């Protein structure tokens, strides 16, 4: 890797501040594949020695690439080239599950359970699911991966009466609900921008503070009752949500 960081070209002030020159060189190495996703970057001290630049300059260059999402820092183990993910184009007009969406694309789903159990409902959960006082809820928090790449963290809540034993849910929540005769038929989804906090970013394999999408879904049963309240954080670089828009129907003009 060392020829990438040979000191010779860094002295030319015509190429802008030194930290930008180094950042550019690392960015180019990632773009050309000379540095592959998951590769470890030399330590700050090693980079300074290889390039002849000061550690302050090296630190500034690395920090800028972490903020732009090209590098990730893992506490205690160093700095790595961020894993690139294939973008998922997701329609906003179909009520589908993560498992169905990925199966349709031929991608292999895996989930890591972060929390699963029955708890007292929070005021927000009570409101969203229109629960009676004292009703308990099943919570299922998962990190969701496709072909090994973490894409989203989903935190689902349902009334305990709709899902008394969350421990029995297997790979798909919607499959488990269907098996209980509770299939959501309609959902309202709210999407907003979010900068990822440290814990969510670490789970998703990106730098803290990078852009993500916060999604809230309330899904309803045939009859109109709210069934599922899910708060998710999606990787901003992994998803394109697509909505089809049509002209509103003009009211018919009468000749009178
Ligand atoms: C989707 C839904 C989520 C639902 C999950 C079920 C969004 C933003 N979220 O990811 O609300 O709980 O599917 O997936 O679309 P599963 O059946 O694979 O567990």
Boltz pocket constraint, residues with backbone or C-beta under 6 A from the ligand:
constraints:
  - pocket:
      binder: B
      contacts: [[A, 96], [A, 97], [A, 98], [A, 99], [A, 100], [A, 154], [A, 156], [A, 171], [A, 172], [A, 173], [A, 174], [A, 175], [A, 215], [A, 217], [A, 228], [A, 230], [A, 232]]
      max_distance: 6.0
